[in-house]
Amino acid sequence: MPIILSLAKTEKEIWAAGPEGLFRINGHGLEAVPQPQQELACCATDGARILVGGLPHGAAFSLDAGGNWQAAWMDNVDASVLCLIADPRITETGTLLAGTAGGGILRSHNRGHSWDVCNFGLRDYTVLALAWAPSAPEDAWPRWDVVFAGTETMGLWRSTDGGRTFAPVTEGPQRVDALTSTPDGWLLSDETGLWRSIDGQTWTAVPDSKPALVLLHTEQGVWAGGENGVELVTL
């Protein structure tokens, strides 16, 4: 089985990415899809288009499910893109975030056509995982757009302004390899196993859990990807 570092979901398909390529997950396993990166690290969707992150193009996107690809402008950052995440309200905002290997966090306001550095408050510029909280109700006040960024050596960082500025989360593991939001809160993985949180700030280890390199919540449950492919997690 290929190593899976990233998972993404459109209306009808789940996508997987890793150093061995980009794949669709179907009833027969993993179906390879051509993509432009020589070193592929991640994938994401905005509901319509599929995006891939890595090297040499940083971030690239396809409007036709991988038939054709276009590279994005990257604000003078040549580091590899390690993770990508779309705003839950992307149809209104056009916003995506990208975590990089040494360049920090990039923000796009036009669905991935161009990216700007957005690192205020961040002190570790190797970002391994990003997750966006579900949209707050229309009548909520203040209506924060909450984002979490997981770093290699300095733990978890939290933004309440849609990924423009970040502050550290003090209670949690110091390495974050994977991160996702769920209806019950948040789930992350470090190198030892899974951690669970209701509020994203206080974390508890999940007993007898296995580590993952990527986590994705869907209607079927949480998918975990890693060195042995993809599986549904039992919590």
C-alpha positions as CSV (number, residue, x, y, z in Angstrom):
1,M,0.0,0.0,0.0
2,P,1.3,3.5,-0.7
3,I,2.1,6.0,2.1
4,I,-0.8,8.5,2.5
5,L,0.0,11.9,3.9
6,S,-3.2,13.8,3.0
7,L,-6.9,13.2,2.4
8,A,-9.6,15.4,0.9
9,K,-13.3,15.0,0.1
10,T,-15.5,16.4,-2.7
11,E,-19.3,15.7,-2.9
12,K,-18.8,12.3,-4.6
13,E,-15.1,11.3,-4.0
14,I,-12.4,11.0,-1.4
15,W,-8.9,11.8,-2.6
16,A,-5.6,10.7,-1.1
17,A,-2.0,12.0,-1.7
18,G,1.5,10.9,-0.7
19,P,5.0,10.6,-2.1
20,E,3.8,7.9,-4.5
21,G,1.1,10.0,-6.1
22,L,-2.5,11.3,-6.1
23,F,-5.3,8.8,-5.8
24,R,-9.1,8.5,-5.8
25,I,-10.5,6.1,-3.1
26,N,-13.1,3.8,-4.6
27,G,-14.6,0.4,-3.9
28,H,-11.6,-1.3,-5.5
29,G,-8.9,0.6,-3.5
30,L,-6.8,3.5,-4.8
31,E,-7.0,4.7,-8.4
32,A,-3.9,6.7,-9.5
33,V,-4.6,10.2,-11.0
34,P,-1.8,12.1,-12.9
35,Q,-0.6,15.3,-11.1
36,P,2.2,17.8,-11.7
37,Q,4.3,17.7,-8.5
38,Q,7.6,15.8,-8.5
39,E,7.5,15.6,-4.7
40,L,3.8,15.4,-3.7
41,A,2.8,16.0,0.0
42,C,-0.9,16.9,0.1
43,C,-4.2,17.4,-1.6
44,A,-7.3,19.5,-0.8
45,T,-10.6,20.5,-2.4
46,D,-12.8,23.5,-2.5
47,G,-15.8,21.4,-3.3
48,A,-15.2,21.7,-7.1
49,R,-11.5,21.8,-7.8
50,I,-8.7,19.5,-6.5
51,L,-5.5,21.1,-5.3
52,V,-2.1,19.5,-4.7
53,G,0.9,20.7,-2.6
54,G,4.5,19.8,-2.8
55,L,7.5,20.7,-5.1
56,P,8.4,22.2,-7.5
57,H,5.1,24.1,-7.9
58,G,4.2,24.8,-4.3
59,A,0.4,24.6,-4.9
60,A,-1.4,23.7,-8.1
61,F,-5.0,23.1,-8.9
62,S,-7.2,21.3,-11.4
63,L,-10.7,22.3,-12.5
64,D,-11.5,19.0,-14.2
65,A,-10.6,16.3,-11.6
66,G,-7.0,16.0,-12.6
67,G,-7.3,16.3,-16.4
68,N,-5.4,19.6,-16.5
69,W,-3.3,21.5,-13.9
70,Q,-2.3,25.1,-13.3
71,A,0.4,26.2,-10.9
72,A,-0.3,29.1,-8.4
73,W,1.7,32.2,-7.6
74,M,3.4,31.7,-4.2
75,D,4.6,35.1,-2.8
76,N,8.3,34.3,-3.2
77,V,8.0,31.2,-1.0
78,D,9.9,28.2,-2.5
79,A,9.4,25.8,0.4
80,S,7.4,22.6,-0.2
81,V,3.6,22.9,0.7
82,L,2.9,20.2,3.3
83,C,-0.8,20.7,4.0
84,L,-3.8,22.5,2.5
85,I,-7.2,23.4,4.0
86,A,-10.3,25.3,2.6
87,D,-12.5,27.7,4.5
88,P,-15.8,25.9,5.3
89,R,-17.4,29.1,3.7
90,I,-15.1,29.0,0.6
91,T,-18.0,29.6,-1.8
92,E,-18.4,33.1,-0.1
93,T,-14.7,33.9,0.9
94,G,-12.5,32.0,-1.7
95,T,-10.1,31.4,1.2
96,L,-7.6,28.5,1.6
97,L,-4.6,28.1,3.8
98,A,-1.3,26.2,3.1
99,G,1.3,25.0,5.6
100,T,4.9,24.8,4.3
101,A,8.2,23.2,5.2
102,G,10.0,26.3,6.6
103,G,8.0,29.1,5.0
104,G,5.2,29.1,7.5
105,I,1.5,29.6,6.5
106,L,0.2,31.0,3.2
107,R,-3.3,32.3,2.6
108,S,-5.2,32.5,-0.6
109,H,-8.3,34.6,-1.2
110,N,-9.0,33.4,-4.7
111,R,-9.4,29.6,-4.4
112,G,-5.7,28.9,-4.8
113,H,-4.7,31.1,-7.8
114,S,-2.3,33.1,-5.7
115,W,-0.9,32.8,-2.1
116,D,0.4,35.4,0.4
117,V,2.5,34.8,3.6
118,C,0.4,35.0,6.7
119,N,2.7,34.2,9.7
120,F,1.9,36.9,12.4
121,G,2.4,35.3,15.8
122,L,3.7,32.0,14.5
123,R,7.2,30.9,15.8
124,D,7.6,27.5,14.1
125,Y,7.5,27.8,10.3
126,T,7.4,24.1,9.6
127,V,3.6,23.4,9.6
128,L,2.6,19.8,9.3
129,A,-1.2,20.0,9.7
130,L,-4.0,22.5,9.4
131,A,-7.7,22.3,10.4
132,W,-10.6,24.7,10.1
133,A,-13.5,24.7,12.6
134,P,-17.0,24.3,11.1
135,S,-18.7,27.6,10.4
136,A,-20.2,29.4,13.4
137,P,-24.0,29.9,13.3
138,E,-25.1,33.1,11.6
139,D,-26.4,34.6,14.9
140,A,-23.2,33.8,16.9
141,W,-21.3,36.7,18.4
142,P,-18.4,37.1,18.1
143,R,-18.5,35.0,14.9
144,W,-14.9,33.7,15.0
145,D,-13.3,31.8,12.2
146,V,-11.2,29.3,14.2
147,V,-8.2,27.6,12.6
148,F,-5.6,25.2,14.2
149,A,-2.0,24.8,12.9
150,G,0.1,21.8,14.0
151,T,3.9,22.3,13.9
152,E,6.9,19.9,14.0
153,T,8.4,20.9,17.3
154,M,6.3,23.7,19.0
155,G,2.9,22.1,19.2
156,L,-0.4,23.5,18.3
157,W,-1.2,27.1,17.3
158,R,-4.7,28.6,17.2
159,S,-6.2,31.4,15.1
160,T,-9.6,33.1,15.7
161,D,-9.5,35.4,12.7
162,G,-9.4,32.9,9.8
163,G,-5.7,32.2,9.9
164,R,-4.4,35.8,9.8
165,T,-2.8,35.6,13.3
166,F,-1.8,32.7,15.6
167,A,-1.2,32.1,19.3
168,P,0.1,28.9,21.0
169,V,-2.1,26.3,22.6
170,T,-0.2,25.4,25.8
171,E,-1.9,22.1,26.7
172,G,-1.2,19.4,24.2
173,P,1.5,17.4,22.4
174,Q,4.6,19.2,21.1
175,R,4.5,17.5,17.7
176,V,1.3,17.5,15.6
177,D,1.4,15.3,12.5
178,A,-2.4,15.3,11.7
179,L,-5.4,17.3,12.7
180,T,-9.1,17.4,12.0
181,S,-12.4,18.8,13.4
182,T,-15.3,16.5,14.3
183,P,-18.9,17.1,15.5
184,D,-17.6,16.4,19.0
185,G,-14.6,18.6,18.9
186,W,-11.1,18.0,17.6
187,L,-8.8,15.0,16.9
188,L,-5.0,15.1,16.3
189,S,-2.1,12.6,16.1
190,D,1.5,12.9,17.2
191,E,4.1,10.3,16.7
192,T,2.7,8.1,19.5
193,G,-1.1,8.0,18.8
194,L,-4.3,10.0,18.8
195,W,-5.4,12.9,21.1
196,R,-9.0,14.2,21.6
197,S,-10.2,17.7,22.6
198,I,-13.7,19.2,23.1
199,D,-12.5,22.8,22.8
200,G,-9.2,22.5,20.9
201,Q,-7.2,23.8,23.9
202,T,-7.2,20.9,26.4
203,W,-6.2,17.5,25.0
204,T,-6.4,13.9,26.2
205,A,-4.6,10.9,24.8
206,V,-6.9,8.2,23.2
207,P,-5.9,4.9,24.8
208,D,-4.5,2.1,22.5
209,S,-4.7,4.3,19.4
210,K,-2.3,4.2,16.5
211,P,-0.5,7.3,15.1
212,A,-1.6,8.8,11.8
213,L,-0.1,11.1,9.2
214,V,-3.4,12.5,8.1
215,L,-7.0,12.6,9.6
216,L,-10.2,13.5,7.8
217,H,-13.7,13.5,9.2
218,T,-16.5,12.4,6.9
219,E,-20.1,11.1,7.2
220,Q,-18.7,7.6,7.6
221,G,-16.3,8.5,10.4
222,V,-12.7,9.6,10.7
223,W,-10.3,8.3,7.9
224,A,-6.7,7.9,9.0
225,G,-3.8,7.7,6.5
226,G,-0.3,6.7,7.1
227,E,2.5,4.3,6.1
228,N,0.0,1.5,5.5
229,G,-2.5,3.3,3.4
230,V,-6.0,4.4,4.6
231,E,-8.5,3.1,7.1
232,L,-11.5,4.2,9.1
233,V,-10.6,4.9,12.8
234,T,-12.6,3.3,15.6
235,L,-12.9,5.6,18.6
